[in-house]
Amino acid sequence: MANTSRAIVREAIHRRIRRKVKGSSERPRLAVYRSLNHIYAQVVDDQLGKTIVSAATTEKDLRGSTGGNIDAARRIGKAIAERALEKGISSVVFDRGGYLYHGRIKALTDAAREAGLNKNELAAREAEAQTATEEKVEAKAEGKPRKKTKEKQ
């Protein structure tokens, strides 16, 4: 059995993601890093190799009782979106950094979308969810017959 730690596996996943996800000057990359106690986000232009804006729970104005929870991630998501919009960035490519897309990572991105980043992406998701619910309602209204099961003789 391979003797690899969780950090090594995460870094391998991150390298695999970074092969596909590239930030440009018109659509930079929103990179996320989380530790046990803090969460960090930065908007990066990979062509120039520059960080445009950043936010972290280590900053005094964004610090709460703890930086390692979902509320802190929401604060960082909102802050990074506001700072990016001030710099004229309205659309980003999301880089989850090798972490699973749930919990603090998902909370950060959802808060950033609600604060104004990737507005078209949020509208498309809402429209997609609405059409899915309409299809479910139509299917129930039609009263499609259920599949008949074979009875044992």
Steps between C-alpha positions, in 0.01 A plus 500: 500500500628844415617706795364840395360769722182695436707812421696319229180369341346851511805650333486238224133580440584872501772453236253303286242779530758769421579334167148589391419817695687808381437858603527779245482878529135506384402198716747445785513198729345503849731273698399368842715356778363377830674393815348376822481849648481734199383535141673705232383612155678692227421608146802426279591598144707202386622666180670778696565288807343763727253487786235764434302483827504277805306440821567280801371439849839611631417864415381710793180626337399149380598315816218352705494274801653232277606482138442130455123487456234560235413850625863606456502354149188703415669817630805432283286424193311826538820698561685353201204570273474863615873556457500339154202709387683815618791403273260447207494119506151357464577147379751249635602138451464307825793291625400284797863417574460124515233514769156345462230745397298502822503660841724805531606496134141495377397768751779729379408468133126535564562818700723637223229431240233665716725805545525544121774278356393291199147642488421311178599171665261558793213594267560190287490274806174654623341462155620139479356420843169662409465300176583179687222562752255587222582172324435306821162671544404427137599134539277467806213681325515263203457207733746272327424137583750324716686196381323180578695251704478132442312322771630169627279207406 
